[in-house]
């Protein structure tokens, strides 16, 4: 394609991050605006190129790499234009949806061009402007004159690399109906009561807060897989989980600092639940000895399936903070109790809490 015009954008002094020695850091290639006729341009408007790395059209791959227009669904491609009056806008073409037009200023375009040219160095925090301060992906709010003076991808948190490995920790309440657990304890207690020994009614078992740990692999901006471990309770009453989790993230229109997520998974669980009694359950012998019921313990385990969802706050590209709810459906099982057979205990419940994940 033949170029019919070109010029290099110069940062304006009113933009503090690009003043003084900071100008010298613009790549040797310059920030080119190559004016070319384009059949889809409106009237005398000309398509512009932010960087030789992009070309005249931003496709789906470049959108994912640089974070352009992530909040616009059904994305097909996008292009930037300059009018004869030297105003700027972008046209986003979508599959089976009307085109979207977004206006922005030349100064924001200049800043974005610099980011694209130095993208890898910025992500690795190696790129510095003249003040020896790492450049930010987003244009600082005080640089913006109005709502339109904001390039669409500046709305988003810094681009998040993948694959990436993260460690997460979460805690929250565990809501479970434990009626089956109480019935199992009562059945055992009734065996001793039928022998004529008074057995007290100890406090009911309560579901304790659940802690969740996760080793997460961010496969892409949409998909994550994780190995998840959970623990509810302490030494006497505890539920343990170990399994896998597949998570999909969905953008929220207008922001990339937040996403919605949904998860499915499964694994194995185990439990140990105890009640303390401290009562006599045999006649007193001639030597004064007798047997006592100190405690009753139910233990067992099985498989579980899980599904959940919530909202995530992305803090930069290395920190995720989740508000989530996760439902665990557990198979009913306990160990066989002599004289009572196998008793059914359902520990299914819902974890509602928060989780913090740190990525490398």
C-alpha positions as CSV (number, residue, x, y, z in Angstrom):
1,X,0.0,0.0,0.0
2,X,1.4,3.4,-1.0
3,X,1.9,6.0,1.7
4,X,0.7,9.5,0.7
5,X,1.8,11.3,3.9
6,X,3.5,10.9,7.2
7,X,4.6,12.9,10.3
8,X,5.9,12.2,13.7
9,X,3.8,13.1,16.7
10,X,5.6,15.2,19.4
11,X,4.5,14.9,23.0
12,X,3.0,18.1,24.4
13,X,4.7,19.9,27.3
14,X,1.4,19.9,29.3
15,X,1.7,16.1,29.6
16,X,4.1,15.8,32.5
17,X,5.1,12.2,31.7
18,X,6.3,13.1,28.2
19,X,8.1,16.4,28.9
20,X,11.8,17.2,29.0
21,X,14.2,14.3,28.7
22,X,11.2,11.9,28.5
23,X,10.8,12.8,24.8
24,X,14.1,11.3,24.0
25,X,12.8,7.9,25.1
26,X,10.4,7.6,22.2
27,X,11.7,4.8,20.0
28,X,13.9,5.7,17.0
29,X,11.1,4.5,14.8
30,X,9.1,7.5,16.0
31,X,5.3,7.6,16.5
32,X,4.1,7.5,12.9
33,X,0.8,8.6,11.6
34,X,0.8,7.2,8.1
35,X,-2.1,8.8,6.2
36,X,-3.6,6.3,3.8
37,X,-6.9,6.1,1.9
38,X,-9.1,3.4,3.2
39,X,-12.4,2.3,1.7
40,X,-14.2,2.2,5.1
41,X,-13.0,5.7,6.2
42,X,-15.7,8.3,6.5
43,X,-15.4,11.0,3.9
44,X,-11.9,12.6,3.9
45,X,-10.9,10.8,7.1
46,X,-7.6,8.9,7.0
47,X,-6.6,5.7,8.7
48,X,-3.6,6.1,11.0
49,X,-1.0,3.7,12.3
50,X,-0.1,4.0,16.0
51,X,3.0,1.8,15.6
52,X,4.6,-0.3,12.8
53,X,3.9,-3.2,15.2
54,X,0.2,-2.8,14.6
55,X,-0.4,-2.0,10.9
56,X,-3.6,-0.4,9.7
57,X,-6.0,-2.8,11.3
58,X,-6.0,-4.2,14.9
59,X,-7.0,-7.8,14.7
60,X,-8.1,-10.2,17.4
61,X,-4.5,-11.3,18.2
62,X,-3.3,-7.8,18.6
63,X,-6.4,-7.0,20.7
64,X,-5.5,-9.8,23.1
65,X,-1.8,-8.9,23.2
66,X,-2.2,-5.2,23.9
67,X,-5.5,-5.2,25.7
68,X,-7.4,-3.0,23.1
69,X,-11.2,-2.8,23.4
70,X,-11.5,-5.8,25.7
71,X,-14.9,-4.6,27.0
72,X,-16.5,-4.7,23.6
73,X,-18.0,-8.0,22.7
74,X,-18.2,-9.7,19.3
75,X,-15.0,-7.9,18.3
76,X,-13.8,-8.5,14.8
77,X,-11.3,-5.7,14.0
78,X,-10.6,-2.0,14.7
79,X,-8.9,0.9,13.0
80,X,-7.9,4.5,14.0
81,X,-8.8,7.6,12.0
82,X,-7.8,11.2,11.7
83,X,-10.2,13.9,10.4
84,X,-9.2,16.9,8.4
85,X,-9.8,18.9,11.5
86,X,-7.1,16.9,13.3
87,X,-9.5,15.0,15.6
88,X,-9.2,11.3,16.2
89,X,-11.5,8.4,16.6
90,X,-11.5,4.6,16.4
91,X,-14.0,2.4,14.6
92,X,-14.5,-1.1,16.1
93,X,-16.2,-3.6,13.8
94,X,-18.1,-6.4,15.4
95,X,-19.5,-9.7,14.3
96,X,-23.2,-9.4,13.7
97,X,-23.4,-6.2,15.7
98,X,-23.3,-2.5,14.7
99,X,-19.9,-0.8,14.5
100,X,-18.8,1.2,17.6
101,X,-17.1,4.6,17.3
102,X,-15.0,6.1,20.1
103,X,-13.3,9.5,20.1
104,X,-10.0,10.3,21.9
105,X,-7.3,13.0,21.9
106,X,-4.0,13.1,20.1
107,X,-2.1,13.4,23.4
108,X,-3.6,10.1,24.6
109,X,-2.7,8.5,21.3
110,X,0.9,9.7,21.7
111,X,1.1,8.1,25.1
112,X,-0.4,4.9,23.9
113,X,2.0,4.7,20.9
114,X,5.0,5.0,23.3
115,X,3.6,2.1,25.4
116,X,3.1,-0.1,22.4
117,X,6.7,0.6,21.2
118,X,8.1,-0.3,24.6
119,X,5.5,-2.9,25.6
120,X,7.9,-5.8,26.7
121,X,10.2,-3.5,28.6
122,X,7.3,-1.9,30.4
123,X,5.8,-5.3,31.4
124,X,9.2,-6.3,32.8
125,X,9.4,-3.0,34.6
126,X,12.7,-2.2,32.7
127,X,11.4,0.9,30.9
128,X,11.9,4.3,32.5
129,X,11.0,7.8,31.4
130,X,13.3,10.8,32.2
131,X,12.2,10.9,35.9
132,X,13.5,7.3,36.4
133,X,10.0,6.2,37.2
134,X,8.5,3.2,35.5
135,X,5.9,4.2,33.0
136,X,2.3,3.3,33.7
137,X,0.1,1.4,31.3
138,X,-2.8,3.7,31.9
139,X,-2.9,7.4,31.3
140,X,-3.0,9.0,34.8
141,X,-6.4,10.5,35.6
142,X,-5.1,14.0,36.0
143,X,-4.0,14.0,32.4
144,X,-7.5,13.5,31.0
145,X,-9.6,16.4,30.0
146,X,-12.9,14.6,29.7
147,X,-14.4,11.2,29.4
148,X,-13.6,10.9,25.7
149,X,-10.0,11.8,26.3
150,X,-9.2,8.2,27.1
151,X,-8.0,5.5,24.8
152,X,-10.2,2.5,25.3
153,X,-7.5,0.2,26.5
154,X,-6.3,2.7,29.1
155,X,-9.5,1.8,31.0
156,X,-8.0,-1.6,31.7
157,X,-5.5,-2.9,34.1
158,X,-2.1,-3.6,32.7
159,X,-2.0,-6.5,30.2
160,X,-1.9,-9.8,32.0
161,X,0.6,-12.3,30.7
162,X,-0.2,-16.0,30.3
163,X,0.6,-18.6,31.1
164,X,1.3,-17.6,34.6
165,X,1.4,-19.4,37.9
166,X,-0.2,-18.1,41.1
167,X,-0.7,-19.0,44.7
168,X,-4.0,-18.2,46.3
169,X,-5.5,-18.2,49.8
170,X,-9.1,-17.7,50.7
171,X,-11.3,-17.8,53.8
172,X,-15.0,-17.6,54.4
173,X,-18.1,-19.1,56.0
174,X,-19.2,-22.6,55.2
175,X,-23.0,-23.1,55.2
176,X,-24.1,-26.7,55.5
177,X,-27.2,-28.5,56.7
178,X,-25.8,-31.0,59.3
179,X,-29.1,-32.6,60.2
180,X,-27.8,-35.9,59.0
181,X,-24.8,-35.6,61.2
182,X,-27.0,-35.0,64.3
183,X,-29.2,-38.0,63.4
184,X,-26.1,-40.2,63.2
185,X,-24.8,-39.1,66.6
186,X,-28.3,-39.6,68.1
187,X,-28.5,-43.1,66.7
188,X,-25.3,-44.1,68.4
189,X,-26.3,-42.3,71.7
190,X,-29.6,-44.2,71.6
191,X,-27.8,-47.6,71.7
192,X,-26.3,-46.7,75.1
193,X,-29.6,-45.1,76.3
194,X,-31.4,-48.4,75.5
195,X,-29.0,-50.1,77.9
196,X,-30.3,-47.9,80.7
197,X,-27.5,-45.4,80.9
198,X,-28.2,-41.7,80.8
199,X,-26.5,-40.0,77.9
200,X,-26.4,-36.2,77.8
201,X,-27.2,-34.2,74.7
202,X,-24.0,-32.4,73.8
203,X,-24.0,-29.2,71.7
204,X,-24.7,-29.7,68.0
205,X,-21.9,-29.8,65.5
206,X,-21.4,-26.4,63.8
207,X,-19.8,-25.8,60.4
208,X,-16.6,-23.8,61.0
209,X,-15.1,-21.2,58.6
210,X,-13.4,-22.8,55.6
211,X,-9.9,-22.0,54.4
212,X,-9.1,-22.6,50.7
213,X,-5.7,-22.8,49.1
214,X,-5.1,-22.9,45.3
215,X,-2.2,-23.4,43.0
216,X,-3.4,-21.6,39.9
217,X,-2.3,-21.6,36.3
218,X,-3.6,-18.7,34.2
219,X,-3.8,-20.4,30.7
220,X,-5.2,-17.3,29.0
221,X,-7.1,-14.1,29.8
222,X,-10.2,-16.3,29.9
223,X,-9.2,-19.7,31.3
224,X,-7.6,-20.8,34.6
225,X,-7.0,-24.2,36.1
226,X,-6.2,-24.8,39.7
227,X,-5.4,-27.5,42.3
228,X,-7.6,-26.6,45.3
229,X,-7.3,-27.7,48.9
230,X,-9.7,-26.8,51.7
231,X,-10.0,-27.2,55.5
232,X,-12.9,-26.4,57.7
233,X,-12.6,-26.9,61.5
234,X,-9.9,-27.9,63.8
235,X,-8.6,-31.0,65.5
236,X,-11.9,-32.4,66.8
237,X,-14.2,-31.4,63.9
238,X,-12.8,-31.0,60.4
239,X,-13.6,-31.3,56.8
240,X,-10.8,-31.6,54.3
241,X,-11.0,-31.2,50.5
242,X,-8.5,-31.8,47.6
243,X,-9.4,-31.4,44.0
244,X,-9.2,-29.5,40.7
245,X,-11.0,-26.4,39.5
246,X,-11.6,-25.0,36.0
247,X,-12.4,-21.2,35.9
248,X,-13.6,-19.0,33.1
249,X,-13.5,-15.2,33.4
250,X,-15.9,-12.9,31.6
251,X,-15.2,-9.1,31.0
252,X,-17.5,-6.5,32.4
253,X,-18.4,-3.8,29.8
254,X,-16.6,-0.6,30.6
255,X,-13.9,-1.9,32.9
256,X,-11.1,-4.4,32.9
257,X,-10.2,-4.0,36.6
258,X,-13.1,-6.2,37.3
259,X,-14.3,-9.5,35.7
260,X,-16.9,-12.1,36.5
261,X,-15.9,-15.7,36.9
262,X,-17.5,-19.1,37.0
263,X,-15.9,-22.4,38.1
264,X,-16.6,-26.1,38.0
265,X,-14.5,-28.9,39.5
266,X,-14.4,-32.0,41.6
267,X,-12.2,-34.1,43.9
268,X,-12.1,-36.0,47.2
269,X,-13.1,-35.1,50.7
270,X,-12.7,-36.5,54.2
271,X,-14.1,-35.6,57.6
272,X,-13.8,-36.4,61.3
273,X,-16.5,-35.1,63.6
274,X,-16.5,-35.7,67.4
275,X,-18.7,-35.1,70.4
276,X,-17.5,-35.4,74.1
277,X,-19.6,-37.2,76.7
278,X,-17.6,-38.4,79.7
279,X,-20.3,-40.7,81.2
280,X,-20.4,-44.3,82.5
281,X,-21.8,-46.9,80.2
282,X,-21.1,-50.2,82.2
283,X,-21.9,-51.3,85.7
284,X,-19.4,-50.5,88.4
285,X,-17.3,-53.6,89.1
286,X,-16.3,-54.9,92.5
287,X,-13.0,-53.2,92.3
288,X,-14.7,-50.0,91.5
289,X,-13.8,-50.0,87.8
290,X,-16.2,-49.2,84.9
291,X,-16.1,-48.2,81.3
292,X,-16.9,-44.7,80.2
293,X,-18.0,-43.1,77.0
294,X,-15.6,-40.3,76.5
295,X,-16.4,-39.3,73.0
296,X,-18.1,-40.5,69.8
297,X,-16.3,-39.8,66.5
298,X,-17.8,-40.1,63.0
299,X,-15.3,-40.2,60.2
300,X,-15.3,-41.0,56.5
301,X,-15.1,-39.4,53.1
302,X,-15.8,-39.7,49.4
303,X,-16.0,-37.7,46.2
304,X,-17.4,-34.2,45.6
305,X,-18.3,-32.0,42.7
306,X,-18.3,-28.2,42.9
307,X,-19.5,-25.1,41.0
308,X,-19.2,-21.5,41.9
309,X,-18.8,-17.9,40.7
310,X,-18.2,-14.4,41.8
311,X,-16.4,-11.2,40.9
312,X,-12.7,-10.5,40.6
313,X,-10.8,-7.3,41.2
314,X,-7.5,-7.3,39.2
315,X,-4.8,-5.3,41.0
316,X,-2.2,-4.8,38.3
317,X,-1.2,-7.9,36.4
318,X,0.0,-10.0,39.4
319,X,-2.8,-9.7,42.0
320,X,-6.4,-11.0,41.9
321,X,-8.9,-10.4,44.7
322,X,-12.0,-12.5,44.5
323,X,-15.4,-12.3,46.1
324,X,-16.9,-15.8,45.6
325,X,-19.4,-18.4,46.4
326,X,-18.7,-22.1,45.8
327,X,-21.1,-24.9,46.3
328,X,-19.7,-28.4,47.2
329,X,-21.9,-31.4,46.7
330,X,-20.5,-34.3,48.6
331,X,-21.4,-38.0,48.4
332,X,-23.0,-39.4,51.5
333,X,-20.8,-41.8,53.4
334,X,-19.5,-42.6,56.9
335,X,-17.5,-45.4,58.4
336,X,-19.5,-48.5,59.4
337,X,-20.5,-48.4,63.1
338,X,-20.7,-51.7,64.8
339,X,-24.4,-52.7,65.4
340,X,-25.6,-49.8,63.3
341,X,-24.2,-50.5,59.9
342,X,-23.3,-47.6,57.5
343,X,-24.9,-44.3,58.4
344,X,-25.5,-41.7,55.8
345,X,-24.1,-38.2,56.5
346,X,-24.4,-35.3,54.0
347,X,-21.8,-32.6,54.4
348,X,-22.7,-30.7,51.3
349,X,-22.5,-26.9,51.7
350,X,-21.7,-23.5,50.3
351,X,-18.5,-21.6,50.9
352,X,-18.9,-17.8,50.8
353,X,-15.8,-15.7,51.2
354,X,-12.8,-13.9,49.7
355,X,-9.6,-15.1,48.0
356,X,-6.3,-13.4,47.2
357,X,-4.1,-14.8,44.4
358,X,-0.5,-13.7,43.7
359,X,0.9,-14.5,40.3
360,X,4.6,-14.6,39.3
